[in-house]
Amino acid sequence: MNTKVIYIIFVSICFSYNTYSQPVKKFGQLHVDGVFIKGSNDEDVMLRGVSLGWHNWWPQYYNADVINWLANDWKAEVVRAAIGVDPKRAYIKCPKRALRLASQVIDAAIRNNIYVIIDWHSHSLKQEEAKSFFSLMAQKYGAYPNVIYEIYNEPVNDTWEEVKNYSIEVIKTIRQYDPDNIILVGSPHWSQDVQIAADDPITGFDNIMYTAHFYADTHKEWLRERCNYALKKGIPIFISEYGESNASGDGTINFEELEKWYNWMDTNKISGVKWMIADKKETTAALVPHASSKGGWSESELTETGRLIRILLREKAAKSGW
Ligand code: MG
């Protein structure tokens, strides 16, 4: 064999190894079975990743360079696009901008073979706008196994009855175009009342999960107990947002509680997404102020929680083979 042929064989082997060693190449189309996420070969799937900050406040990180870096250096298995709804320059006022930024993130996640949560990052009910948004998303992305829909980040003042009715309407809209991708449903009080949803779950649809959000220095054993109650009733849970400090996103890191939460997620095979990729001067922000908007972050551009999550994701990736 001449050197050119050897080179082509070498590149082909590297390419095939590399493409297999990525979450979506390995697990493909996800589905929910009982309280677990399963891959296309019915294997257990537990995803770990990071959420971007609100798109309206940190649009500079909604680009392919950042997603490439999170996929390839941080080894995130899932990223979350937090599409702001109410604030100035968010979806309601500037829908085109929101759709453009969301697509930049989703397209890059698809190219990198990682999963991506399309998060309607709202604290109040906006049913018609949500239906219109998810109708567009499901038509454009419903055929991609990468996509997970999160239809209501954190209800604050709505009852479960209101959230449930809203969710059913949005789920119906998505299911017109996408019969199978996972849909995450929020619960009252910043997605902490999962026990109320568990007593009166949504029925008649497949691949529905419920979110629970925790901030380790505020939400402790009592929230894990609510989650355990829901799991016992067969309600699948996805931690689509968590932080290491108190519920404001700031304050000290509660390492002891954080470890309890990580152990709990591992034991129950619960997926988790850390809040947030943003350069706000705040504990849960992974980046220091003015960190590059192109990824490629040095250690000094990461905060303590940024360095911690990168290590954690890379350790999990080493076990998974990506
Ligand atoms: Mg689909």
Boltz pocket constraint, residues with backbone or C-beta under 6 A from the ligand:
constraints:
  - pocket:
      binder: B
      contacts: [[A, 141], [A, 142], [A, 143], [A, 144], [A, 177], [A, 178], [A, 179], [A, 180], [A, 181]]
      max_distance: 6.0
